Amino acid sequence: MKLPDGITLLATVCNTVPHAVPLTLWMARGDKQYLVDMSQVLDQRGDAGLTGMVWYQDKLYVAVQSSAARILVLDRRLTLLGTITSQDFVDLHSLHVFGDSIAVLSTGAGSVLLLDIPNGTAERLCQFERRMHLNAACFDGPELLVCCQPPEGHGVLNVSTRRMVLDGMRHPHSLMRSSDAFLALDSAGSRVIRFDQQSVRQQVTLSGFLRGCAAARGTLYVGSSTSRVVSRKNPTMSPARELLNVMADQALIYELDEATLALRATHAPILAGYELYELLALDGDLIDPPAERLLSPAASAMAHLFYDSAKLLFAESKARAANSG
């Protein structure tokens, strides 16, 4: 992967195995890619990776996927400045910057929270009593749009009118503004869709489970994940799968022309997991992590990491089964 000078691309990985959790922040710059050592902050029981991520006022805000849900506040050296917690944080998904605030998708609570960062206050923008699986949000003027997955059909919902402005999707994610319209990923449908509240303007079909989208200098980066081979939800491999084949199921990052959605290139980053959640493209020398926290990934090392975690999780599941019997 070769990024233009001055562009840094970050990615978060979710649903990963225990050994990999401290390495679920990935960074690329130029023709180099790294796994960032986050072991000092991803150390709580229940931590399973990272989800939402935004850059706001020279700080990086990252949501931790965990039973101890929280948002990490990091400086440009990726040093922890603070942690945001709330009893309303349940299964955090994406984060979005709106003015002086950060919207937090508290998916497990069925709500969107707006954190006023300067004042340290929070407002609940919406609350759904039934299961909606909210996972991304964007404003169209005063109207809040959310990606959601209700039982009757997935799509992008206008919260004020309760009208689906984009339907017929399967597991939509990564809603963002693009010029005078919006972009959303039809994850299970492998589509990138540009739309407004009246119609679909453009769409392109790629491959894989699309999730994670970021733009910089006219380029759109789209993350693609494959089936869960080894993850916290599937800790053992199918007997038909051999360890040497595991790394072939790696995630991808597509590089598209932002205006036309034409495919320019496909990249295969080496990640500490198979499920990309969020991409963030930073233009300029905004972050400068210390060299000792940047690990150069290797496919063989990742295979060993997943294999060790799979053995550990399998042993734990056998022990639980034996104790329950």
Number of C-alpha atoms within 10 A of each C-alpha: 14 12 13 12 12 12 19 21 20 21 27 27 27 27 26 29 26 22 16 21 24 21 26 28 24 24 23 19 17 14 10 11 22 21 22 23 20 18 14 10 14 21 12 13 10 14 22 26 28 30 28 29 25 19 21 17 8 11 20 22 22 25 27 26 26 21 15 16 22 20 24 22 19 19 19 16 14 19 17 16 11 12 14 15 12 11 9 17 24 20 21 27 27 27 27 23 17 14 9 13 19 20 22 27 28 24 23 17 21 22 23 28 21 22 20 16 14 8 9 9 10 16 11 13 13 13 14 14 8 10 14 20 23 27 28 27 27 21 16 14 6 7 12 17 24 26 29 27 21 14 10 6 14 21 23 28 22 21 17 11 11 10 13 19 18 21 16 13 22 19 23 31 31 28 27 21 16 14 9 8 14 19 22 28 31 27 23 16 18 21 21 23 20 23 20 16 16 8 10 15 12 13 18 15 15 15 15 18 25 33 27 28 26 21 21 16 11 11 19 21 24 24 27 25 23 17 13 19 22 21 24 18 11 16 22 19 16 10 6 6 10 9 13 9 11 18 18 11 13 23 23 24 24 20 20 20 16 18 13 12 18 14 16 11 12 15 14 13 19 20 28 30 29 25 29 32 26 28 27 21 22 18 15 10 11 16 16 10 15 12 8 8 16 17 15 11 18 11 16 10 11 18 18 12 17 26 20 15 22 22 13 16 19 15 12 12 13 11 12 11 10 9 8 7 6
